[in-house]
Amino acid sequence: MAFHLRPDAPELPDFSLLKRLARDQLIYLLEQLPGKKDLFIEADLMSPLDRIANVSILKQHEVDKLYKVEINKPVLSSSEHCCPGTFCFGLVFLLSCRLCFLVRPRIKNMRYIANLVNTDKLAGRTRKYKVIFCPQKFYACEMVLEEEGIYGDVSCDEWAFSLLPLDVDLLSMELPEFFRDYFLEGDQRWINTVAQALHLLSTLYGSFPNCYGIGRCAKMSHELWRTLEEEEEGETKSRRPEIGHIFFLDRDMDFVTALCSQVVYEGLVDDTFRIKCGSVDFGPEVTSSDKSLKVLLNAEDKVFSEIRNEHFSNVFGFLSQKARNLQAQYDRRRSMDIKQMKNFVSQELKGLKQEHRLLSLHIGACESIMKKKTKQDFQELIKTEHGLLEGFSLRESTSYIEEHIDRQVSPIESLRLMCLLSITENGLIPKDYRSLKTQYLQSYGPEHLLTFSNLRRAGLLTEQAPGDTLTAMESKVSKLVTDKAAGKITDAFSSLAKRSNFRAISKKLNLIPRVDGEYDLKVPRDMAYVFSGAYVPLSCRIIEQVLERRSWQGLEEVVRLLNCTEFAFTDVTKEEKDASESLRLILVVFLGGCTFSELSALRFLGREKGYRFIFLTTAVTNSARLMEAMSELKA
């Protein structure tokens, strides 16, 4: 039942080198500020930093104290009770004469640092300040430091840390803001970060002979990366490529997959408990104690690695069988002599105890998921989603969404279902759009009005245009997509009204499998198992089709319907024979985030076809994170 690799599956590169490089660079930057120092870390950098350099490593390099950058709290206390040289976050503590800030390149962080430095100046305190930007420094940040009058008081550096290995086959840039910045605001600043990350990979593991991509962001990232490669061609040209193919995929090319409820185990854990930076906090309801426990979820967890890609309906059976096998191994002790018992204790017992602990945790997690999903009537929700994907029972589905809103189940969930309805139907008819929007604002509050504007701009929740005028205009312009001279015109029209054409694409690529009888989830036949046999993820199907064809040939109509720009690049001089291991190793770059369902689907495809996939994503996402990125209400 569990996923097993084919004997001929290629070996994965060792990505632990990326961690060592990141750690060494950080240590070098910290040592640029000699002596004892206090380190202020931005909240969303704490988890990635913990995976690279723990507290003991930082202490070895003269980091005295660690503090979290808290923008909304006062930096300095003006209270008379605070001694000179102290900072107050509700408590008074002494700071050293050297302060180092590890932050994202954000304006609010610059204001925070400027406030701190200027307060020191007013109080007559002299300190040394260093700002380390991660993963890169932006000109706008330096401008703020200059405006605040502290540019000459601080030294600035970059920690070019943009590749965090979360697992043996998963690299994350940990840039959740990429999605909103690019796909909503049109901000292209992170594209250079993507190109630099790819350049580092090609430097370490050889260049990629075959490049494919779909989407505007994908094309820009590819072009900038190729420019970097050409500038340093000598470094990578001599290396034999370890990775044969690279795919670039824009998130807005496939919103449907990201909006669907996940039913593979890892996806459900993410939807229920929120996996953050490869680890999850299991609360008392899972640990069966009064404490929470932070658990790392990766291939080293032997229990998790066997169930992560499985449909949830299979997981309980697997765990109970595993528990029986474990008990049988414990029971062997009864028939052992003293020598055998000694070997058992020294060699096996520790491993069995560890497996028992992990097994207990995952059983607890499954029970917790089951309780929550039963309470939410998960089966009815999945049935509604499948109806939307297949285009059946639309009235019933709309009524379900209205009931969801009226009962105030969850503002995020209600938005997600509305977006799924909109994308699968190429926009809502004006009457339904106005009705659902009004009900939503009345139920959850008028403060969500700006969120609707964002969803519309991103093409997630749109209203069908009256008549065919706009559609005809769009179809004429879309034919010019491949013409570089018409690129700007096309972008202007696509922003005017972005249509998803989901139904037509679904038919072309057979995304809704035709199944005789019941879909067997225990022995899945295709990638649709990640959505209970109802839907093959569009992003994964495109990768499958391009790999089969070794080009975009025959997919022109699909590309046109997606309103995207496709590209393919093959370095003929580096191309090896089909039997080459490197050609069966494939890197997939998700720009704007990927879901655990997509990872499971592609792992399944790799197992079936003899490929091995490596994933690079700007961040791991799910439907809730997607909606939160579009929301104007900050938690």
N, C-alpha and C positions, 0 to 999 in steps of 0.2 A: 504494500500500500504506500509506504513512504517512497520519496523520490530517490532513485539510485542512478548514478551516472553510468553511461555506457563505458565499456572498457577502453574504447578508443577516444574518449573525451580528452581534449587538450588540457594541459596543466595551466592553472592560473598564475599570473605574475605575483611575486611577493611584494605586497604594498606596505609592509612594515617599514621599508626604507623611507617612505613619505613621512611617517611619524618621526623618525630619527632626524630627518632634515629639518622638519618644522621645530623640533625641540632644540636642536643645535643653533638654529637661527635665533630663536627666542632668547636662549642663554647668552648668545653673543650681544644681542641688543640690550639685555639687562646689565651686562657687564660694561656697557658704554657709560653707565652711570655708576661709577665705583663707590664702594662703601655700602653701609646699611641703608636700605630704602623701604618705603611702604608702597605697596602695589594696589592701585585702584582698578578693579576689573568691571567692565560692563556686564550686566546680568546675563545677556544671551551669549556671552563668550565664556562663561564659567564652565558650562558642560563640555564644550569642545576643548578648552584648556585642560580640564581634568583628564581627558583622554590622551593628551600629549605630554604634559608635565604636571605631576601631582605636587602637593604642598611640600613634601620633603625635598624634591628636586629644586624647587624655587628657594627653599631655605638654604640649600647648599650654596646658592649664588647670591647670598646676602639680602634676600627679601625678608624683611623683619615681620611686617604685618600685612594681611590681606584685607581689603575692604571692597564692598560692592558699591559701584556708582549708582546712586539713587537720585535721579533728576528731581523728583518731586519733593525731596526733603531738603531742609536748609543745610547748606554746606558748613557755615560757621554759626556758632551761637554768639549772639551779642550780649549774652547774660554776663553779669559781673562775676558770677561764680566760675566762669570758664577761665582757666589760666591762659596766659599768652602761649601760643603754639599748640593750642588744642582745637580739635574739631568736635562738633556735637551732632550726633544722629539720635537724639533722645538720651544718649549716655555720653559722658565726657571721656575722651581717651587721648593719649599723647601721640603726636605724630613726629616722625623723624625729620631731619633737615633735607632729605631727598625724597621727592614724590614722583612716582612713575604711574602713568595712566595707560591702560590697555583698553582701547575703545574702537568701536566702529566709526567710520568717517561720517558722523552726523552732526548737523548744526547744533542741536540741543546739547550734545556732549561738549562742544567747543564753548558754549555759553557757561556750562557748568564749571569747566576748567578755568575759564576767564574770571568767573565770579570768585573762585577759590584763590587764584593768584592775586587778583586785585585787593581782596580782603587782607591777604598777607601783607601787601604793600602798604595799605593804610595803617596796619598795626605795627609796621616797622620790622616785620619778620623777614629774614633772608633764607630762602631755600633754593634748591636746584630742582627744576621740573623737566620731566621728559614725557612726551606723548608718543605712544606706539600705536599707529593706525593698523587695523586688521580688516581686510587683507590688503588694502591700499589706501593711499592718501589722496584726497581730492583738493583741488585748487580752492573750492568754495570754503573748505574748513580753514585753510591758511588765511583766507580773506577775513573770516570772522575773528581769528586770533589777532590779525592786524588792526581791525576795526576796534577791538576791545583794548588795544594798546599793550598787548602782552607778547607779541610775536617774537620780540628779541629776548624775552625772559624764558622761553621754553625751547627745548630742542625737539625736533620731530623726526620720527623714523617710521618705516613700514615693516610690518611682519607679514610677509607675503604667504600667509597660511590660508590656502583655499582648497586643499584636498585632504579631507579627514576620512581615513578608512574606517567605516562603521562595521564592515564585515569583509570576508575574504573576496567577495565579488561586488561590494557596494562602496562607492566613494561619494561623499557629500561635501558640497561647498558650504553648507550651513548658512545659506543666504535666503531665508524665507521671504525677505522683502523684494527679491528679484521679481517675483510674479507681479506684485502690485506696481512696482516701479516701471517695469517695461510694458506689461500688457494693459495697464490702466493709464499710467501717467506718460507713457512713451519715453521714459528716461532710459538712455542707452549706456549709462555710466558703468554698469556691471559687465558689459560685453568684453571689455578689455581684461577683466578678471578671469572670465571664462577662457579667453584666448591664451592668457598666461598659464592657466592651469593645464590646458592641453599641451602647451609648449613644454612644460615641465614633464608631463607624461611621455611625450615623444622623445625628449632628451634621455630619459631614464630607460624607456622600454622600446625605443625605435619608433620610426614614423609609421603612419597607417596607410597601406597601399591603396585601399578602397574607401572613399568617403561618399556618403549619401546624406541628404538632408531634406527637410521640408519645413517651410516657414521663413518669414522674413528675418526673425532673430537668428534662426539657424544659419541662414546664408551670411549674415553679417559676422557672426562668431567664426564661421569657417574661413571667411575671407581675411579677417584680422589675424587668425591663427596662422594661415598660410603665409601672410606677410612676415610674421615673426620667424617662421620656419625658413623662409628664403634669406632672411638677414643672417641666419646662422646655419646655413645649409650643410656646412662641413661637419658639424657636430653630430647630426643625426643620419647623414647619408651613409656613413660607413657601417652603421649598426644594422644587424639583421632584425627586421620588424618582428616583435612578439605578438602583436595584435593585428589581425588581417583586415578588419572592417571597422569603420566608425560611422554611426548614425547620429545625426542631429535632429531633434524633434522639438517643435514649439508646443507649449502646453495648450495654447488656444486652438491648435489644430484638432484636439480631441478633448473637449470639456466633458463629454458624456461619461467617459470612463471614470473621470475624477469625481463626478457627481453621484455615481451609483454607490449604494451601500455595499461594503466589503463583506465577503463571507468566507474568505480563507482565514485561517487562524491568526496569522500575523497582522492582517488587515483589521480583523475584529478587535484584537488587542489594542491596536493603534486608535481605532474609533472609540473604544470604551475607556482606555486608561491613558491615552496619549503617549506614544513612544517618543522620547526626546533624546536626540543625539545617540541613538542606538541603545538606550536604556529606558526602563519603565519603573515607576514607583507603584508597587503593589501595596494597597492599604490593608488594614486589619481584616477586612472581609475576605481577602485572599490568603493572607499569611496565617490566619487562625490564631492570631495573638493580638496584643494591644499595640503592636508596633507596625510601622510601615517598613518596607524593604525595597531598596533600589537594586534592580536586577538588570544585568547586561544581557541583551538578547542578540546572540550571534551564533555562528557555527560551532563555537566552543561549548555551548550548551547542548549536550548530546540529545536531550529529550526534545528541546525546542527545534533543533535542526531537522528532526524527523517529522515534525507536525506543522512547521511554519507555513508550508505551501499547500497544506491539505484543506479541503472543504471542511467547514466546522462540523458537519454532520458525521464525519469520520473520526474526529479527534477523540471523543469520549471512549469509543471502542478501542482505539489504539492505546490510550493511557491506561485503561483497565487491564488490557493484555500485558502491557509493560509492567504494571504493578504485580501481576501474577508471576511473571518471569523473575522479577526482582525477589519476590518472596521465596520462589523456588531456589534461587541462588543462596539466599540466607539459610534456608532449610538444609542445605548440603552439609552444614557444620555438624549436624547430629551424627553423621556416619563417618566423620573424620578422625584419624588418629592424631597424636600430639604433633608430629612433624607436619602433617597436612594443615592442621589448625594454625601452626606458626606461619606457614607460607600464606595461608588465607588472610590472616591478620595483617601481615607485612605487605602483601601485594594487592589484595582485592578489596579489603574491608573499607578503606578510605574512599575508593572509587564508588563502591555500592552506596555508601552513606551520602556522598555528593549527589549521586543519581536519585536517591530516595528523596533528598531535599528538593531537587528540581522538579521531580515528578509531583510531589505534594503541592508545590507552588502552581504548576500548570493546571493541575486538577482544580485547585482553588480558583484560579483565573477563569477556567471554563464554567464553573458553577456560578461565579459572579456575573459573567457575560450572559449566561442563560437566564438568571433572575432578572437582569435589566432588560433583556430583549423580550422576555415573556410579559413584563410589565408594560412595555411599549407596543405590544402586539406586532412583533417583528414580521411575522408571516404575512399579515395583511399589508404591511409596508412594502415588503418584497414583491408581493402580488401586484401592487399598484405600480411599482417601478417597472416590472416586466411588461405590464400593460402599456406603459408609456413607450418602452423600447420597441415593442412590436406594433404600436399604433392601434391597439384594440381598446375598446371600452373607455374612450376618452372622457365621456360624460361622467362615468363612475369615478375615474381618476381625478377629474376636476372637483367632483363633490367631496372626495376623500381629502384633497388638499384644503378645501374650504372648511371642512370639519376640523382638520388639523389646526388651522388658523383660529377658528372660533373657540376651540378648547384650549388655546394658548399652550400647546404641547411644548414647542421650542421655536423661538424666532429664527434660529439658524436652520433647523430642519425644514420649517415651512418655506423659507427662501430657497433652500436646495431643491425641494420638490417643484416649486414654481419655475426655477431655472431649467430643471430637467424636462418639464413639460414644454417650455419655450423652445429649447434647442431641438428636441425631437420633432417638434411641429413647425420648425422654421419660423418661430415667433408666434405669439398669441394673437387671436383675433381681437380687434379693439375692444369689443364688449367684455370678453373674458379678462383682458389685461386690466381694464379700468375697475372691474368688479373685484378681482383678486387683490389689486393694489390698495383699493379703498378698504377692503376687509382687513388686510394686513396692517395698514396704518391705524385703523380704529382699534384693532386688537392689541398691537404691540407698541403703538405710540407714533406720533408724527415725526419724531426725531430720526426715524428710519428713511425719511424722504430722500436725503442725499445718497443713501445706499442704493436706492432704486436708480438714481441717475448714473452711479458708477457701474451698476450691472448692465445698464443699457449701453453705456459707452464701450464696455468690454465685450458686448455681444452675448452676454449670458442670459439676459431677460429682456426680450425685445417685443415690439408690437408690430404685427403684420401691416405693411403699407397698403392703403386702399388701391385697388386696381393693379394693373400689370406694368404701369409706366416705369416705375423704379426698377422692377425686375428685368425688364427688357433692356434698360440702360445699363444695368449691372452686367448682364450677359454679354453685351457688346464690349464693354470695357474689360471684362475678365479675359477676353480673348487676347488682350494686349499685355497680359501679365508677364509673359516671357520677354517682351520687348523692353529693353533697358530704358529707352527714351520715354516709354509710357509709364515707367514705374511710379513716378510721382502722381500722375493722373489716377492710376489704379488705387494707390493708397488713399487718395482723397475720397474716391467713391466707396471704398471698403469701409472707411470710417463713417460714411453717411448712413449706411445700413448694411450690417454684416449678417448674411444669411448662413445658416448652418448646413442646409441641404442634407440633413442626417438621413432621411428616409431613402433618398436616391443613392447615397454613399453606401448605406447599409445593404441595399439590394445588389449593388455592383460588387461589393466585397463579401457578400454572404455573411454578414455579421450576426444575423439571427439564424442559428442552425435549425435545419428541419430534422426533427427527431421522430422516429417511429417508436411509439411506446415511451417509457420513462427513461430519462437521461441517467446513466449509471455514474454516480459521483465517486464510487469506490474505484472504478477503473475508467478514468476520463479518457475520451477519444480526441478531444481538442481543447484549445485554450478557453473555450466557453465555460469550462467547469468553475472558473474563478467567479462567475456570476450564476452559479447553479445551472449551467447549461443553456441559459437564456440569451447570452450575448458574448461575442468575442471582442475584447478591447480593440478599438479602432487603431490605436497607436501600434499595438503588437501585430495586428493583421498586416499593416503597411510594411513593417519590418520583414515579416514572413514572405510577403509577395515580392519585395525588392530582392531579398536574398535568393529566392527561387529563380528570378529573372536575371539577376546580377546587373540590373539596371531599372530605370523607370519605364522602360518600353512596355506598352500595353496598359499603363496606369494613367495615361494623359487625362482621361475623362474624370478620374477620381481626383487628380490634382486640381483640375478646373473647378470641380464642385466644392473642393475644400478652400477655394480662393487663396491658395498658397503658392509659393515659389519653390519648385523642387530643384535640386541640383545633384550632380554626380561627378565625382573626380576619381580617376584611376591613375595611379603612378605605374605605368607599364614597366618601367625599368626595375621596379621592386616586386612586381607580381610573381608569385611562386605558383607551383602546380597546385591543383585542387586538393591533393593529398596532404599538402603542407599543414602542419599544426597551426601555424599562425593564422591561416585563412579561416580556420574554424573557431578562432577566438574573436569575439565581437564586442566592441565598446559602444554602448548606447548612451548618448548624452541627452538628458531631459532638461530643457530650458524652461523654467517656471515650475518645476517640481514633478515628481512621479509618485504613484501610489504603490502600496505593497501588493495590490492585486496585479498590477502590471508586471512587477518583478516576478511574482509567482507564475504568471502566464508565460513570460519569456524563459524562465527556468524550465518550464514544462516543454516549450518549443525546442529549447536546446537539447533536452534529454531525448526527444523524439527524433530530431534531425542530426544529432551528433555534433551540435555546436556547443560552445560555452560562452555565456554572456557575462560581461562586466558592465556595471551601471555607474554612470556619473550623473549626479543630479544637483541642481542648485539647492534643493532641499527636498525632504520627503514630505508629501502633502496628503490630504484627504479632503472630503467634501466640506467638513467643518472649517478647516484652515482656509480653503478656497473662499468660502463665504465671509469669513472673518477678515480676510485680506481686502475684500470689497467693501466692508462695513466702515462707516464713518464714526461708529460708536466704539470708543476705545475702552477695553476692559480695565 
